[in-house]
């Protein structure tokens, strides 16, 4: 279990590392949001590990996890704000992003500092389990220029769809189970799903790099000198 958990920490750093390697090809607004998200996520992940292994302060560790959840929710809201084509539905993400931040602050103030509340995770998972299928529907309906698997947004959406669907029920019921075997199984499922998510996010960065190369190649001016 320790090896699996350490592997999970390693893979959670990979999307940011891939973004740094291919940073010159990050040109679109949605992928810039994704780059910022991976950078903040890695920063707080390192801070979380430092608190876990050197300071050992459960309240501070819980606070860091709560901040990571808010960063993830707001980042994904902005990401889909730039990808959803329906202008009326775009404002849903900005509205829910603000509401989620306010609720997270409220929930933190009323919850004991050494106790972690899973409700924000349940809300986040449920929200994006509704958003991502709509995103796929919109892409299948309007995107006819290229296959969806050639879009980095497709791989990001697949990654988080697997992550939220794989963890939704254990987020919902984790508060009510104290059995050590259930906790161990729950942690194992979380680690496996997280590793899959992070590997798919790395694929998204690679796909984005290939896409930007194709766009750059298509924009090269063709100079034709015809001599007769």
C-alpha angles and dihedrals in degrees: 000000000000091000091050092048092049089048088052091053089050095051091047088064094050100079091056092046091051090049091052092049092050097032093125089066095052099103107134124087095236093052092046086057088050091051091051090048094052091046094051091043092054092046093053091041090059090046090050091052091048091053092046098050105027112023101024099202111156094193091052091045091052091048091053091050090051091051090050090053091052092047090050094048095047093044093052090047090055091044093056091040087066094042104043110088099199103094093202092056093046092077091058089074095051091046095047091044091058093042092050092052091050092047092048091053091048093047091050092053095051098041121081108259093236093049125081118217115209096197095095089053091049091050092048093049094047093047095053093040084065096040100048097055088050089051090053090047092052092048093050090049101045109018107083100140096084139358114280092238088067090063119089089214088063093058093044090051092048090050095053093039089059091043097050096039092046093051103031099095095041089050088051097049103029091096092060100047123076098161109127092221092053091048091050092048091046092052091049092051091047092051094048093047091046092051090052090048093051094048090052090049088055089053088052090056091050092048090050090052091052091046093053090048090055091048091049091049092050091052095055108115115241114225113201119184110188115191122185 
